[in-house]
Amino acid sequence: MTTDDHAALSAATLAAVKRMEAGLANAEADMTPYFTPDFLWRGNRGCGTKTGLDAFRRNWQLPLRAAFSDRAYKTEEFLADGEWAACFGHIEATHTGTFMGIAPTGKRIRIPYMDFWRVEDGRIADNPVSVDFAEVMHQLGVDVFGGEGWEAYDNGTKTPTFPEGETP
């Protein structure tokens, strides 16, 4: 593949991803223009794995919409390399439905995410994603780490441990 071909493929991949993000932001019901029917959505712990568009809609898209309204997608940066694209950003939303057993609080929160996509023939076929649900829970008043998060090292409330014989 020539450098120009690679650049064109990267641009087409990024365009496909941006079309999909616009569809999500517009709360479109039909996502078939953006995803292959059997695409794989691979989330981190707490998010699950969705195989196929129906599972994505049933087990991610609709529950997210039920828990959080007035969503605004704020992608901070996109990258593309051939058939792969990636981004990081956050969703700003209002907690208006039950989320992880937490009753609606009405709080405006941020849902940080990192997404990776592999595009085939103009549609997303593979989507590894990391959504920071621990941060969302924190904003809703739940510390999933029970006070043992390593932020305590950063703010000096706890002292980190080190391997025997090693010092910082």
PESULRA-V143688 format. One line per field, one symbol per residue. psi: psi as a letter, one per 20 degrees, with the letter a starting at -180 (. if undefined). A space follows every 50 residues. Layout:
psi = ???
//
This chain:
psi = prggggggggghghggghgghhgghjkqhojhihqqhkqponrrphhapp oqhghgggjfgghghhhorlpppmphpqqqnciqqqrqbrpprpnjrppk ipqpijqprpnqqpqqppppljqphpmpqopmhhgggghjjpnijkjjqi hhghjjiqpqqqqpiqq.
//
